[in-house]
């Protein structure tokens, strides 16, 4: 019985990590896309009062969907699976931060218009 509870907790934690990965990737992509696609940022602003509120709403939706999918596909989650999911999340956050920062630095330096 304790093993089943442990597996359920690991499934939930893996699913939450998957959801966080999905949301981080989404925020990275929509932030860069909002600067490059002329209609995207105004559309987010028109629909959600401010483009960052829109990004937050859609990131939340992405998180929920990715978490549900992560839970459904992590039936054999173990402590190792959770450790790998957290490692992937860490790398995703670092790469997302570098991507957004790099984009805006290049944009500021006029390397990217």
PDB file as gemmi writes it, atoms N, CA and C in Angstrom:
CRYST1    1.000    1.000    1.000  90.00  90.00  90.00 P 1                      
ATOM      1  N   UNK A   1       0.818  -1.195   0.000  1.00  0.00           N  
ATOM      2  CA  UNK A   1       0.000   0.000   0.000  1.00  0.00           C  
ATOM      3  C   UNK A   1       0.865   1.264   0.000  1.00  0.00           C  
ATOM      4  N   UNK A   2       1.922   1.230   0.803  1.00  0.00           N  
ATOM      5  CA  UNK A   2       2.810   2.387   0.869  1.00  0.00           C  
ATOM      6  C   UNK A   2       3.497   2.621  -0.479  1.00  0.00           C  
ATOM      7  N   UNK A   3       3.842   1.553  -1.184  1.00  0.00           N  
ATOM      8  CA  UNK A   3       4.467   1.664  -2.497  1.00  0.00           C  
ATOM      9  C   UNK A   3       3.528   2.349  -3.486  1.00  0.00           C  
ATOM     10  N   UNK A   4       2.240   2.010  -3.444  1.00  0.00           N  
ATOM     11  CA  UNK A   4       1.273   2.643  -4.335  1.00  0.00           C  
ATOM     12  C   UNK A   4       1.166   4.137  -4.054  1.00  0.00           C  
ATOM     13  N   UNK A   5       1.157   4.528  -2.783  1.00  0.00           N  
ATOM     14  CA  UNK A   5       1.087   5.940  -2.413  1.00  0.00           C  
ATOM     15  C   UNK A   5       2.349   6.662  -2.863  1.00  0.00           C  
ATOM     16  N   UNK A   6       3.503   6.024  -2.704  1.00  0.00           N  
ATOM     17  CA  UNK A   6       4.768   6.613  -3.127  1.00  0.00           C  
ATOM     18  C   UNK A   6       4.757   6.840  -4.632  1.00  0.00           C  
ATOM     19  N   UNK A   7       4.288   5.829  -5.380  1.00  0.00           N  
ATOM     20  CA  UNK A   7       4.228   5.967  -6.829  1.00  0.00           C  
ATOM     21  C   UNK A   7       3.264   7.082  -7.226  1.00  0.00           C  
ATOM     22  N   UNK A   8       2.141   7.199  -6.532  1.00  0.00           N  
ATOM     23  CA  UNK A   8       1.183   8.252  -6.850  1.00  0.00           C  
ATOM     24  C   UNK A   8       1.801   9.623  -6.603  1.00  0.00           C  
ATOM     25  N   UNK A   9       2.501   9.779  -5.486  1.00  0.00           N  
ATOM     26  CA  UNK A   9       3.164  11.053  -5.200  1.00  0.00           C  
ATOM     27  C   UNK A   9       4.222  11.375  -6.251  1.00  0.00           C  
ATOM     28  N   UNK A  10       4.980  10.380  -6.659  1.00  0.00           N  
ATOM     29  CA  UNK A  10       5.998  10.609  -7.684  1.00  0.00           C  
ATOM     30  C   UNK A  10       5.345  10.956  -9.015  1.00  0.00           C  
ATOM     31  N   UNK A  11       4.231  10.298  -9.344  1.00  0.00           N  
ATOM     32  CA  UNK A  11       3.505  10.633 -10.574  1.00  0.00           C  
ATOM     33  C   UNK A  11       3.041  12.077 -10.540  1.00  0.00           C  
ATOM     34  N   UNK A  12       2.487  12.492  -9.415  1.00  0.00           N  
ATOM     35  CA  UNK A  12       2.010  13.873  -9.299  1.00  0.00           C  
ATOM     36  C   UNK A  12       3.167  14.850  -9.436  1.00  0.00           C  
ATOM     37  N   UNK A  13       4.278  14.573  -8.771  1.00  0.00           N  
ATOM     38  CA  UNK A  13       5.430  15.474  -8.839  1.00  0.00           C  
ATOM     39  C   UNK A  13       6.053  15.507 -10.228  1.00  0.00           C  
ATOM     40  N   UNK A  14       6.135  14.358 -10.879  1.00  0.00           N  
ATOM     41  CA  UNK A  14       6.636  14.328 -12.261  1.00  0.00           C  
ATOM     42  C   UNK A  14       5.698  15.127 -13.154  1.00  0.00           C  
ATOM     43  N   UNK A  15       4.397  14.935 -12.972  1.00  0.00           N  
ATOM     44  CA  UNK A  15       3.418  15.659 -13.782  1.00  0.00           C  
ATOM     45  C   UNK A  15       3.542  17.167 -13.573  1.00  0.00           C  
ATOM     46  N   UNK A  16       3.739  17.603 -12.342  1.00  0.00           N  
ATOM     47  CA  UNK A  16       3.910  19.032 -12.071  1.00  0.00           C  
ATOM     48  C   UNK A  16       5.183  19.573 -12.723  1.00  0.00           C  
ATOM     49  N   UNK A  17       6.243  18.777 -12.717  1.00  0.00           N  
ATOM     50  CA  UNK A  17       7.480  19.197 -13.385  1.00  0.00           C  
ATOM     51  C   UNK A  17       7.263  19.309 -14.893  1.00  0.00           C  
ATOM     52  N   UNK A  18       6.527  18.349 -15.459  1.00  0.00           N  
ATOM     53  CA  UNK A  18       6.211  18.403 -16.893  1.00  0.00           C  
ATOM     54  C   UNK A  18       5.380  19.649 -17.194  1.00  0.00           C  
ATOM     55  N   UNK A  19       4.409  19.943 -16.334  1.00  0.00           N  
ATOM     56  CA  UNK A  19       3.611  21.149 -16.518  1.00  0.00           C  
ATOM     57  C   UNK A  19       4.449  22.409 -16.470  1.00  0.00           C  
ATOM     58  N   UNK A  20       5.383  22.463 -15.535  1.00  0.00           N  
ATOM     59  CA  UNK A  20       6.268  23.620 -15.420  1.00  0.00           C  
ATOM     60  C   UNK A  20       7.179  23.742 -16.647  1.00  0.00           C  
ATOM     61  N   UNK A  21       7.642  22.616 -17.156  1.00  0.00           N  
ATOM     62  CA  UNK A  21       8.461  22.627 -18.380  1.00  0.00           C  
ATOM     63  C   UNK A  21       7.642  23.189 -19.534  1.00  0.00           C  
ATOM     64  N   UNK A  22       6.424  22.696 -19.684  1.00  0.00           N  
ATOM     65  CA  UNK A  22       5.554  23.186 -20.758  1.00  0.00           C  
ATOM     66  C   UNK A  22       5.294  24.677 -20.641  1.00  0.00           C  
ATOM     67  N   UNK A  23       5.006  25.152 -19.437  1.00  0.00           N  
ATOM     68  CA  UNK A  23       4.736  26.576 -19.241  1.00  0.00           C  
ATOM     69  C   UNK A  23       5.980  27.416 -19.518  1.00  0.00           C  
ATOM     70  N   UNK A  24       7.150  26.939 -19.098  1.00  0.00           N  
ATOM     71  CA  UNK A  24       8.394  27.686 -19.326  1.00  0.00           C  
ATOM     72  C   UNK A  24       8.705  27.792 -20.818  1.00  0.00           C  
ATOM     73  N   UNK A  25       8.532  26.695 -21.532  1.00  0.00           N  
ATOM     74  CA  UNK A  25       8.757  26.720 -22.987  1.00  0.00           C  
ATOM     75  C   UNK A  25       7.756  27.665 -23.648  1.00  0.00           C  
ATOM     76  N   UNK A  26       6.489  27.590 -23.223  1.00  0.00           N  
ATOM     77  CA  UNK A  26       5.469  28.454 -23.791  1.00  0.00           C  
ATOM     78  C   UNK A  26       5.802  29.928 -23.572  1.00  0.00           C  
ATOM     79  N   UNK A  27       6.160  30.298 -22.344  1.00  0.00           N  
ATOM     80  CA  UNK A  27       6.462  31.702 -22.047  1.00  0.00           C  
ATOM     81  C   UNK A  27       7.670  32.174 -22.856  1.00  0.00           C  
ATOM     82  N   UNK A  28       8.669  31.330 -22.972  1.00  0.00           N  
ATOM     83  CA  UNK A  28       9.839  31.697 -23.776  1.00  0.00           C  
ATOM     84  C   UNK A  28       9.443  31.957 -25.221  1.00  0.00           C  
ATOM     85  N   UNK A  29       8.691  31.028 -25.799  1.00  0.00           N  
ATOM     86  CA  UNK A  29       8.309  31.162 -27.208  1.00  0.00           C  
ATOM     87  C   UNK A  29       7.375  32.343 -27.453  1.00  0.00           C  
ATOM     88  N   UNK A  30       6.372  32.517 -26.584  1.00  0.00           N  
ATOM     89  CA  UNK A  30       5.417  33.602 -26.826  1.00  0.00           C  
ATOM     90  C   UNK A  30       6.041  34.968 -26.567  1.00  0.00           C  
ATOM     91  N   UNK A  31       7.016  35.038 -25.677  1.00  0.00           N  
ATOM     92  CA  UNK A  31       7.692  36.311 -25.427  1.00  0.00           C  
ATOM     93  C   UNK A  31       8.483  36.738 -26.660  1.00  0.00           C  
ATOM     94  N   UNK A  32       9.229  35.817 -27.224  1.00  0.00           N  
ATOM     95  CA  UNK A  32      10.001  36.134 -28.432  1.00  0.00           C  
ATOM     96  C   UNK A  32       9.065  36.341 -29.618  1.00  0.00           C  
ATOM     97  N   UNK A  33       8.059  35.487 -29.756  1.00  0.00           N  
ATOM     98  CA  UNK A  33       7.100  35.627 -30.859  1.00  0.00           C  
ATOM     99  C   UNK A  33       6.348  36.944 -30.769  1.00  0.00           C  
ATOM    100  N   UNK A  34       6.022  37.388 -29.562  1.00  0.00           N  
ATOM    101  CA  UNK A  34       5.310  38.651 -29.389  1.00  0.00           C  
ATOM    102  C   UNK A  34       6.093  39.842 -29.903  1.00  0.00           C  
ATOM    103  N   UNK A  35       7.400  39.731 -29.896  1.00  0.00           N  
ATOM    104  CA  UNK A  35       8.239  40.805 -30.429  1.00  0.00           C  
ATOM    105  C   UNK A  35       8.416  40.709 -31.939  1.00  0.00           C  
ATOM    106  N   UNK A  36       8.306  39.532 -32.466  1.00  0.00           N  
ATOM    107  CA  UNK A  36       8.564  39.312 -33.891  1.00  0.00           C  
ATOM    108  C   UNK A  36       7.309  39.267 -34.760  1.00  0.00           C  
ATOM    109  N   UNK A  37       6.194  38.879 -34.182  1.00  0.00           N  
ATOM    110  CA  UNK A  37       4.938  38.783 -34.931  1.00  0.00           C  
ATOM    111  C   UNK A  37       4.108  40.013 -34.575  1.00  0.00           C  
ATOM    112  N   UNK A  38       3.902  40.878 -35.538  1.00  0.00           N  
ATOM    113  CA  UNK A  38       3.357  42.212 -35.262  1.00  0.00           C  
ATOM    114  C   UNK A  38       1.965  42.195 -34.621  1.00  0.00           C  
ATOM    115  N   UNK A  39       1.156  41.235 -34.904  1.00  0.00           N  
ATOM    116  CA  UNK A  39      -0.217  41.235 -34.385  1.00  0.00           C  
ATOM    117  C   UNK A  39      -0.360  40.545 -33.031  1.00  0.00           C  
ATOM    118  N   UNK A  40       0.638  39.774 -32.598  1.00  0.00           N  
ATOM    119  CA  UNK A  40       0.473  38.937 -31.410  1.00  0.00           C  
ATOM    120  C   UNK A  40       0.368  39.741 -30.112  1.00  0.00           C  
ATOM    121  N   UNK A  41       1.285  40.657 -29.885  1.00  0.00           N  
ATOM    122  CA  UNK A  41       1.254  41.416 -28.632  1.00  0.00           C  
ATOM    123  C   UNK A  41       0.001  42.295 -28.541  1.00  0.00           C  
ATOM    124  N   UNK A  42      -0.386  43.008 -29.613  1.00  0.00           N  
ATOM    125  CA  UNK A  42      -1.643  43.772 -29.536  1.00  0.00           C  
ATOM    126  C   UNK A  42      -2.876  42.872 -29.324  1.00  0.00           C  
ATOM    127  N   UNK A  43      -2.869  41.692 -29.914  1.00  0.00           N  
ATOM    128  CA  UNK A  43      -3.994  40.771 -29.716  1.00  0.00           C  
ATOM    129  C   UNK A  43      -4.074  40.337 -28.261  1.00  0.00           C  
ATOM    130  N   UNK A  44      -2.935  39.980 -27.672  1.00  0.00           N  
ATOM    131  CA  UNK A  44      -2.919  39.604 -26.258  1.00  0.00           C  
ATOM    132  C   UNK A  44      -3.410  40.761 -25.388  1.00  0.00           C  
ATOM    133  N   UNK A  45      -2.988  41.974 -25.714  1.00  0.00           N  
ATOM    134  CA  UNK A  45      -3.415  43.145 -24.947  1.00  0.00           C  
ATOM    135  C   UNK A  45      -4.918  43.364 -25.097  1.00  0.00           C  
ATOM    136  N   UNK A  46      -5.427  43.269 -26.303  1.00  0.00           N  
ATOM    137  CA  UNK A  46      -6.856  43.484 -26.539  1.00  0.00           C  
ATOM    138  C   UNK A  46      -7.713  42.440 -25.833  1.00  0.00           C  
ATOM    139  N   UNK A  47      -7.250  41.203 -25.793  1.00  0.00           N  
ATOM    140  CA  UNK A  47      -8.031  40.120 -25.209  1.00  0.00           C  
ATOM    141  C   UNK A  47      -7.923  40.052 -23.689  1.00  0.00           C  
ATOM    142  N   UNK A  48      -6.798  40.527 -23.136  1.00  0.00           N  
ATOM    143  CA  UNK A  48      -6.518  40.279 -21.717  1.00  0.00           C  
ATOM    144  C   UNK A  48      -6.067  41.519 -20.955  1.00  0.00           C  
ATOM    145  N   UNK A  49      -6.342  42.702 -21.445  1.00  0.00           N  
ATOM    146  CA  UNK A  49      -6.008  43.974 -20.828  1.00  0.00           C  
ATOM    147  C   UNK A  49      -4.529  44.336 -20.978  1.00  0.00           C  
ATOM    148  N   UNK A  50      -3.634  43.407 -20.809  1.00  0.00           N  
ATOM    149  CA  UNK A  50      -2.203  43.651 -20.981  1.00  0.00           C  
ATOM    150  C   UNK A  50      -1.580  42.375 -21.524  1.00  0.00           C  
ATOM    151  N   UNK A  51      -0.561  42.516 -22.356  1.00  0.00           N  
ATOM    152  CA  UNK A  51       0.012  41.326 -22.998  1.00  0.00           C  
ATOM    153  C   UNK A  51       0.613  40.359 -21.986  1.00  0.00           C  
ATOM    154  N   UNK A  52       1.156  40.843 -20.868  1.00  0.00           N  
ATOM    155  CA  UNK A  52       1.711  39.922 -19.877  1.00  0.00           C  
ATOM    156  C   UNK A  52       0.615  39.174 -19.126  1.00  0.00           C  
ATOM    157  N   UNK A  53      -0.530  39.810 -18.935  1.00  0.00           N  
ATOM    158  CA  UNK A  53      -1.656  39.087 -18.332  1.00  0.00           C  
ATOM    159  C   UNK A  53      -2.100  37.970 -19.270  1.00  0.00           C  
ATOM    160  N   UNK A  54      -2.169  38.276 -20.564  1.00  0.00           N  
ATOM    161  CA  UNK A  54      -2.516  37.250 -21.554  1.00  0.00           C  
ATOM    162  C   UNK A  54      -1.515  36.113 -21.568  1.00  0.00           C  
ATOM    163  N   UNK A  55      -0.245  36.443 -21.517  1.00  0.00           N  
ATOM    164  CA  UNK A  55       0.784  35.401 -21.476  1.00  0.00           C  
ATOM    165  C   UNK A  55       0.629  34.545 -20.227  1.00  0.00           C  
ATOM    166  N   UNK A  56       0.332  35.187 -19.102  1.00  0.00           N  
ATOM    167  CA  UNK A  56       0.144  34.448 -17.854  1.00  0.00           C  
ATOM    168  C   UNK A  56      -1.058  33.511 -17.911  1.00  0.00           C  
ATOM    169  N   UNK A  57      -2.160  33.993 -18.479  1.00  0.00           N  
ATOM    170  CA  UNK A  57      -3.351  33.147 -18.606  1.00  0.00           C  
ATOM    171  C   UNK A  57      -3.047  31.943 -19.485  1.00  0.00           C  
ATOM    172  N   UNK A  58      -2.439  32.195 -20.633  1.00  0.00           N  
ATOM    173  CA  UNK A  58      -2.142  31.086 -21.552  1.00  0.00           C  
ATOM    174  C   UNK A  58      -1.057  30.165 -20.995  1.00  0.00           C  
ATOM    175  N   UNK A  59      -0.112  30.711 -20.244  1.00  0.00           N  
ATOM    176  CA  UNK A  59       0.896  29.866 -19.591  1.00  0.00           C  
ATOM    177  C   UNK A  59       0.225  28.979 -18.547  1.00  0.00           C  
ATOM    178  N   UNK A  60      -0.740  29.514 -17.820  1.00  0.00           N  
ATOM    179  CA  UNK A  60      -1.488  28.718 -16.842  1.00  0.00           C  
ATOM    180  C   UNK A  60      -2.260  27.594 -17.504  1.00  0.00           C  
ATOM    181  N   UNK A  61      -2.892  27.902 -18.621  1.00  0.00           N  
ATOM    182  CA  UNK A  61      -3.615  26.866 -19.365  1.00  0.00           C  
ATOM    183  C   UNK A  61      -2.645  25.802 -19.861  1.00  0.00           C  
ATOM    184  N   UNK A  62      -1.506  26.235 -20.384  1.00  0.00           N  
ATOM    185  CA  UNK A  62      -0.477  25.285 -20.845  1.00  0.00           C  
ATOM    186  C   UNK A  62      -0.004  24.419 -19.686  1.00  0.00           C  
ATOM    187  N   UNK A  63       0.218  25.028 -18.521  1.00  0.00           N  
ATOM    188  CA  UNK A  63       0.657  24.283 -17.344  1.00  0.00           C  
ATOM    189  C   UNK A  63      -0.356  23.203 -16.966  1.00  0.00           C  
ATOM    190  N   UNK A  64      -1.623  23.553 -16.926  1.00  0.00           N  
ATOM    191  CA  UNK A  64      -2.664  22.585 -16.542  1.00  0.00           C  
ATOM    192  C   UNK A  64      -2.727  21.432 -17.539  1.00  0.00           C  
ATOM    193  N   UNK A  65      -2.726  21.751 -18.828  1.00  0.00           N  
ATOM    194  CA  UNK A  65      -2.809  20.698 -19.853  1.00  0.00           C  
ATOM    195  C   UNK A  65      -1.578  19.799 -19.802  1.00  0.00           C  
ATOM    196  N   UNK A  66      -0.386  20.407 -19.724  1.00  0.00           N  
ATOM    197  CA  UNK A  66       0.845  19.610 -19.684  1.00  0.00           C  
ATOM    198  C   UNK A  66       0.919  18.774 -18.407  1.00  0.00           C  
ATOM    199  N   UNK A  67       0.414  19.309 -17.295  1.00  0.00           N  
ATOM    200  CA  UNK A  67       0.415  18.545 -16.045  1.00  0.00           C  
ATOM    201  C   UNK A  67      -0.498  17.333 -16.151  1.00  0.00           C  
ATOM    202  N   UNK A  68      -1.679  17.521 -16.704  1.00  0.00           N  
ATOM    203  CA  UNK A  68      -2.609  16.391 -16.886  1.00  0.00           C  
ATOM    204  C   UNK A  68      -1.995  15.338 -17.798  1.00  0.00           C  
ATOM    205  N   UNK A  69      -1.417  15.782 -18.912  1.00  0.00           N  
ATOM    206  CA  UNK A  69      -0.776  14.825 -19.826  1.00  0.00           C  
ATOM    207  C   UNK A  69       0.410  14.136 -19.158  1.00  0.00           C  
ATOM    208  N   UNK A  70       1.182  14.890 -18.395  1.00  0.00           N  
ATOM    209  CA  UNK A  70       2.312  14.302 -17.673  1.00  0.00           C  
ATOM    210  C   UNK A  70       1.856  13.246 -16.688  1.00  0.00           C  
ATOM    211  N   UNK A  71       0.741  13.489 -16.020  1.00  0.00           N  
ATOM    212  CA  UNK A  71       0.214  12.500 -15.074  1.00  0.00           C  
ATOM    213  C   UNK A  71      -0.274  11.250 -15.801  1.00  0.00           C  
ATOM    214  N   UNK A  72      -0.954  11.446 -16.914  1.00  0.00           N  
ATOM    215  CA  UNK A  72      -1.488  10.303 -17.659  1.00  0.00           C  
ATOM    216  C   UNK A  72      -0.382   9.423 -18.244  1.00  0.00           C  
ATOM    217  N   UNK A  73       0.752  10.042 -18.603  1.00  0.00           N  
ATOM    218  CA  UNK A  73       1.830   9.288 -19.246  1.00  0.00           C  
ATOM    219  C   UNK A  73       2.958   8.891 -18.298  1.00  0.00           C  
ATOM    220  N   UNK A  74       2.792   9.110 -16.992  1.00  0.00           N  
ATOM    221  CA  UNK A  74       3.861   8.770 -16.053  1.00  0.00           C  
ATOM    222  C   UNK A  74       3.423   7.660 -15.092  1.00  0.00           C  
ATOM    223  N   UNK A  75       2.815   6.638 -15.625  1.00  0.00           N  
ATOM    224  CA  UNK A  75       2.265   5.566 -14.782  1.00  0.00           C  
ATOM    225  C   UNK A  75       3.347   4.817 -13.999  1.00  0.00           C  
ATOM    226  N   UNK A  76       4.550   4.757 -14.513  1.00  0.00           N  
ATOM    227  CA  UNK A  76       5.626   4.028 -13.838  1.00  0.00           C  
ATOM    228  C   UNK A  76       6.682   4.993 -13.298  1.00  0.00           C  
ATOM    229  N   UNK A  77       6.228   6.105 -12.755  1.00  0.00           N  
ATOM    230  CA  UNK A  77       7.166   7.107 -12.231  1.00  0.00           C  
ATOM    231  C   UNK A  77       7.899   6.557 -11.011  1.00  0.00           C  
ATOM    232  N   UNK A  78       9.178   6.847 -10.970  1.00  0.00           N  
ATOM    233  CA  UNK A  78      10.024   6.453  -9.841  1.00  0.00           C  
ATOM    234  C   UNK A  78      10.760   7.692  -9.342  1.00  0.00           C  
ATOM    235  N   UNK A  79      11.544   7.508  -8.309  1.00  0.00           N  
ATOM    236  CA  UNK A  79      12.366   8.611  -7.805  1.00  0.00           C  
ATOM    237  C   UNK A  79      13.354   9.072  -8.879  1.00  0.00           C  
ATOM    238  N   UNK A  80      13.863   8.130  -9.680  1.00  0.00           N  
ATOM    239  CA  UNK A  80      14.774   8.492 -10.776  1.00  0.00           C  
ATOM    240  C   UNK A  80      14.062   9.310 -11.846  1.00  0.00           C  
ATOM    241  N   UNK A  81      12.830   8.932 -12.154  1.00  0.00           N  
ATOM    242  CA  UNK A  81      12.044   9.688 -13.131  1.00  0.00           C  
ATOM    243  C   UNK A  81      11.837  11.113 -12.640  1.00  0.00           C  
ATOM    244  N   UNK A  82      11.512  11.245 -11.370  1.00  0.00           N  
ATOM    245  CA  UNK A  82      11.315  12.573 -10.795  1.00  0.00           C  
ATOM    246  C   UNK A  82      12.604  13.382 -10.830  1.00  0.00           C  
ATOM    247  N   UNK A  83      13.711  12.760 -10.492  1.00  0.00           N  
ATOM    248  CA  UNK A  83      15.002  13.460 -10.527  1.00  0.00           C  
ATOM    249  C   UNK A  83      15.318  13.942 -11.940  1.00  0.00           C  
ATOM    250  N   UNK A  84      15.061  13.096 -12.940  1.00  0.00           N  
ATOM    251  CA  UNK A  84      15.293  13.494 -14.331  1.00  0.00           C  
ATOM    252  C   UNK A  84      14.361  14.628 -14.743  1.00  0.00           C  
ATOM    253  N   UNK A  85      13.104  14.568 -14.327  1.00  0.00           N  
ATOM    254  CA  UNK A  85      12.143  15.619 -14.674  1.00  0.00           C  
ATOM    255  C   UNK A  85      12.576  16.950 -14.074  1.00  0.00           C  
ATOM    256  N   UNK A  86      13.056  16.933 -12.844  1.00  0.00           N  
ATOM    257  CA  UNK A  86      13.522  18.163 -12.201  1.00  0.00           C  
ATOM    258  C   UNK A  86      14.783  18.682 -12.890  1.00  0.00           C  
ATOM    259  N   UNK A  87      15.661  17.788 -13.305  1.00  0.00           N  
ATOM    260  CA  UNK A  87      16.853  18.203 -14.039  1.00  0.00           C  
ATOM    261  C   UNK A  87      16.476  18.844 -15.379  1.00  0.00           C  
ATOM    262  N   UNK A  88      15.547  18.221 -16.098  1.00  0.00           N  
ATOM    263  CA  UNK A  88      15.085  18.790 -17.374  1.00  0.00           C  
ATOM    264  C   UNK A  88      14.429  20.145 -17.133  1.00  0.00           C  
ATOM    265  N   UNK A  89      13.648  20.260 -16.074  1.00  0.00           N  
ATOM    266  CA  UNK A  89      13.036  21.548 -15.738  1.00  0.00           C  
ATOM    267  C   UNK A  89      14.104  22.601 -15.478  1.00  0.00           C  
ATOM    268  N   UNK A  90      15.128  22.248 -14.743  1.00  0.00           N  
ATOM    269  CA  UNK A  90      16.210  23.193 -14.453  1.00  0.00           C  
ATOM    270  C   UNK A  90      16.888  23.667 -15.734  1.00  0.00           C  
ATOM    271  N   UNK A  91      17.220  22.730 -16.609  1.00  0.00           N  
ATOM    272  CA  UNK A  91      17.835  23.101 -17.885  1.00  0.00           C  
ATOM    273  C   UNK A  91      16.897  23.941 -18.737  1.00  0.00           C  
ATOM    274  N   UNK A  92      15.623  23.604 -18.732  1.00  0.00           N  
ATOM    275  CA  UNK A  92      14.642  24.361 -19.507  1.00  0.00           C  
ATOM    276  C   UNK A  92      14.568  25.804 -19.020  1.00  0.00           C  
ATOM    277  N   UNK A  93      14.555  25.996 -17.711  1.00  0.00           N  
ATOM    278  CA  UNK A  93      14.495  27.352 -17.161  1.00  0.00           C  
ATOM    279  C   UNK A  93      15.750  28.151 -17.495  1.00  0.00           C  
ATOM    280  N   UNK A  94      16.903  27.497 -17.415  1.00  0.00           N  
ATOM    281  CA  UNK A  94      18.158  28.178 -17.748  1.00  0.00           C  
ATOM    282  C   UNK A  94      18.180  28.547 -19.226  1.00  0.00           C  
ATOM    283  N   UNK A  95      17.834  27.607 -20.089  1.00  0.00           N  
ATOM    284  CA  UNK A  95      17.842  27.877 -21.533  1.00  0.00           C  
ATOM    285  C   UNK A  95      16.800  28.919 -21.920  1.00  0.00           C  
ATOM    286  N   UNK A  96      15.629  28.880 -21.292  1.00  0.00           N  
ATOM    287  CA  UNK A  96      14.604  29.883 -21.568  1.00  0.00           C  
ATOM    288  C   UNK A  96      15.061  31.277 -21.171  1.00  0.00           C  
ATOM    289  N   UNK A  97      15.690  31.376 -20.009  1.00  0.00           N  
ATOM    290  CA  UNK A  97      16.219  32.654 -19.555  1.00  0.00           C  
ATOM    291  C   UNK A  97      17.288  33.175 -20.510  1.00  0.00           C  
ATOM    292  N   UNK A  98      18.190  32.284 -20.928  1.00  0.00           N  
ATOM    293  CA  UNK A  98      19.235  32.686 -21.880  1.00  0.00           C  
ATOM    294  C   UNK A  98      18.642  33.086 -23.230  1.00  0.00           C  
ATOM    295  N   UNK A  99      17.624  32.363 -23.681  1.00  0.00           N  
ATOM    296  CA  UNK A  99      17.002  32.672 -24.971  1.00  0.00           C  
ATOM    297  C   UNK A  99      16.341  34.043 -24.942  1.00  0.00           C  
ATOM    298  N   UNK A 100      15.541  34.320 -23.912  1.00  0.00           N  
ATOM    299  CA  UNK A 100      14.872  35.618 -23.822  1.00  0.00           C  
ATOM    300  C   UNK A 100      15.890  36.734 -23.637  1.00  0.00           C  
ATOM    301  N   UNK A 101      16.847  36.533 -22.741  1.00  0.00           N  
ATOM    302  CA  UNK A 101      17.872  37.555 -22.511  1.00  0.00           C  
ATOM    303  C   UNK A 101      18.686  37.803 -23.774  1.00  0.00           C  
ATOM    304  N   UNK A 102      19.111  36.729 -24.424  1.00  0.00           N  
ATOM    305  CA  UNK A 102      19.881  36.869 -25.657  1.00  0.00           C  
ATOM    306  C   UNK A 102      19.096  37.570 -26.739  1.00  0.00           C  
ATOM    307  N   UNK A 103      17.829  37.229 -26.857  1.00  0.00           N  
ATOM    308  CA  UNK A 103      16.985  37.880 -27.866  1.00  0.00           C  
ATOM    309  C   UNK A 103      16.930  39.383 -27.626  1.00  0.00           C  
ATOM    310  N   UNK A 104      16.659  39.782 -26.389  1.00  0.00           N  
ATOM    311  CA  UNK A 104      16.530  41.217 -26.114  1.00  0.00           C  
ATOM    312  C   UNK A 104      17.861  41.947 -26.197  1.00  0.00           C  
ATOM    313  N   UNK A 105      18.962  41.300 -25.868  1.00  0.00           N  
ATOM    314  CA  UNK A 105      20.279  41.926 -26.047  1.00  0.00           C  
ATOM    315  C   UNK A 105      20.537  42.153 -27.533  1.00  0.00           C  
ATOM    316  N   UNK A 106      20.290  41.133 -28.343  1.00  0.00           N  
ATOM    317  CA  UNK A 106      20.478  41.279 -29.791  1.00  0.00           C  
ATOM    318  C   UNK A 106      19.527  42.327 -30.362  1.00  0.00           C  
ATOM    319  N   UNK A 107      18.307  42.359 -29.857  1.00  0.00           N  
ATOM    320  CA  UNK A 107      17.323  43.350 -30.291  1.00  0.00           C  
ATOM    321  C   UNK A 107      17.789  44.762 -29.907  1.00  0.00           C  
ATOM    322  N   UNK A 108      18.305  44.919 -28.694  1.00  0.00           N  
ATOM    323  CA  UNK A 108      18.797  46.216 -28.228  1.00  0.00           C  
ATOM    324  C   UNK A 108      19.991  46.681 -29.061  1.00  0.00           C  
ATOM    325  N   UNK A 109      20.866  45.757 -29.409  1.00  0.00           N  
ATOM    326  CA  UNK A 109      22.055  46.098 -30.191  1.00  0.00           C  
ATOM    327  C   UNK A 109      21.745  46.256 -31.688  1.00  0.00           C  
ATOM    328  N   UNK A 110      20.494  46.096 -32.034  1.00  0.00           N  
ATOM    329  CA  UNK A 110      20.008  46.230 -33.419  1.00  0.00           C  
ATOM    330  C   UNK A 110      20.550  45.147 -34.340  1.00  0.00           C  
ATOM    331  N   UNK A 111      20.974  44.041 -33.770  1.00  0.00           N  
ATOM    332  CA  UNK A 111      21.402  42.899 -34.579  1.00  0.00           C  
ATOM    333  C   UNK A 111      20.164  42.204 -35.118  1.00  0.00           C  
ATOM    334  N   UNK A 112      19.102  42.195 -34.297  1.00  0.00           N  
ATOM    335  CA  UNK A 112      17.798  41.698 -34.734  1.00  0.00           C  
ATOM    336  C   UNK A 112      16.868  42.897 -34.751  1.00  0.00           C  
ATOM    337  N   UNK A 113      16.162  43.088 -35.844  1.00  0.00           N  
ATOM    338  CA  UNK A 113      15.250  44.243 -35.932  1.00  0.00           C  
ATOM    339  C   UNK A 113      13.974  43.856 -35.337  1.00  0.00           C  
TER     340      UNK A 113                                                      
END                                                                             
